[in-house]
Amino acid sequence: MNINTNYQNISDSYLFSTIAKKVNEFSKANPDKEIIKLGIGDVTLPLCKVVVNALKSASEEMGVKETFRGYGPEQGYDFLREKIRTYYNTHNVELETDEIFISDGAKSDLGNILDLFSTDNTVLVPDPVYPVYVDTNTMAGRKIIYIDANAQNEFLPLPDESIKADIIYICSPNNPTGAVYNKAQLKQWVDYANKNNAVILFDSAYECFITDENLPHSIFEIEGAKSCAVEFCSLSKMAGFTGTRCGYTVVPKQIQNGLLNKMWLRRQTTKFNGVPYIIQRGAEAVFTPEGQKEIQENLNYYKENAKIISQTLDKHNIWHIGGKHSPYIWLKCPDNMTSWEFFDYLLENVQIVGTPGSGFGKNGEGYFRLTSFGSRENTIKACERLDKFLK
Ligand SMILES: *Cc1c(COP(=O)(O)O)cnc(C)c1O
């Protein structure tokens, strides 16, 4: 046999292992110093009550002959697809139930969707970026071109007519920068995609952090998007499902006269076994009025943390974006430090750990990501240390 040599082209990710190594070395040398992690990319608050209750009662059903369920529909149970369809209505998006596919998360589907596209396609990826887009396409051997997200365009790059791309990744609100596209900006991408017969893979994993009602939660709020965009969303950050696993992908029937929707159904029914019944019942509870209220309390907790961080940075005139509609705060390292210099500076002086922006792409150099996923107590303590040190 011959192996897929494209795997040799994936760059090893040293980002989080290097962070862990530096933190370990520091703790060993300074056992009395308490380190606060503001680099966490995972949620920390537990599942909400209605979700836990739904998981429990679904488990009970599975233990009773009359309500036991075996193989389920790979594309998801209608009770959940229907709830998500209604959820989209709250953002003025009309979908058909069979345009919604339940998945075990956005990461899987963002990679798996590539089965439907030719390896001859050129992929356009913003830089800095969530590494999954680049790695999955590298594994398949596709050509990747980058579009610069930087301070000049407020980390929201717009289409360039001179660039020809077939598959375009957009993540809004963005990880790592927290930047959010407005409707007029997204319209430019939709128009570009339709004109160039390209597809937009829209990652809306953080849409639930948006509070400004003028900002789009879904690309389908934009006219023309249904003929060129596939949307990926997840309950991971929305409802703390990072360990529970559930997400959804919308493949509109307008793309290539329903062909892409049909192909995705065929792909999923062949290669995917679906999300467990119990988990789908837990996910269903997220979309009930009580579920929405409870997850909002958790989201507000994270957003308050972000506000505390942002106010501290403001006080010391440190340029930053994000935090408002996102759990991420993206800051410019002071005194022209590189991302790793600033990492060391924070670790040594105030024992705060964040994520160097350079780990997300070349345009991330000189920037730094802090997250609001920590506890309130630790967030406040970290900000007090920063405040005192920067004076
Ligand atoms: C966390 C995250 C996701 C969600 O991934 P899951 O696989 O659903 O947990 C998707 N996209 C981005 C950019 C993320 O940061």
The ligand as a Tripos MOL2 file, in Angstrom:
@<TRIPOS>MOLECULE
LIG
   15    15     1     0     0
SMALL
NO_CHARGES

@<TRIPOS>ATOM
      1 C1        -14.7890   25.4130   19.5310 C.3       1 LIG1
      2 C2        -14.9310   25.6890   18.0800 C.ar      1 LIG1
      3 C3        -15.7920   24.9140   17.2980 C.ar      1 LIG1
      4 C4        -16.6680   23.8590   17.9130 C.3       1 LIG1
      5 O1        -16.1470   22.6420   17.7800 O.3       1 LIG1
      6 P1        -16.9140   21.3520   18.2770 P.3       1 LIG1
      7 O2        -16.2810   20.3040   17.4570 O.co2     1 LIG1
      8 O3        -18.3550   21.4770   17.9820 O.co2     1 LIG1
      9 O4        -16.6560   21.2120   19.7440 O.co2     1 LIG1
     10 C5        -15.8900   25.1980   15.9450 C.ar      1 LIG1
     11 N1        -15.2080   26.2140   15.3960 N.ar      1 LIG1
     12 C6        -14.4060   26.9970   16.1300 C.ar      1 LIG1
     13 C7        -13.7350   28.1380   15.4770 C.3       1 LIG1
     14 C8        -14.2280   26.7500   17.4860 C.ar      1 LIG1
     15 O5        -13.4160   27.5310   18.2060 O.3       1 LIG1
@<TRIPOS>BOND
     1     1     2 1
     2     2     3 ar
     3     2    14 ar
     4     3     4 1
     5     3    10 ar
     6     4     5 1
     7     5     6 1
     8     6     7 2
     9     6     8 1
    10     6     9 1
    11    10    11 ar
    12    11    12 ar
    13    12    13 1
    14    12    14 ar
    15    14    15 1
@<TRIPOS>SUBSTRUCTURE
     1 LIG1         1 GROUP 0 **** ****
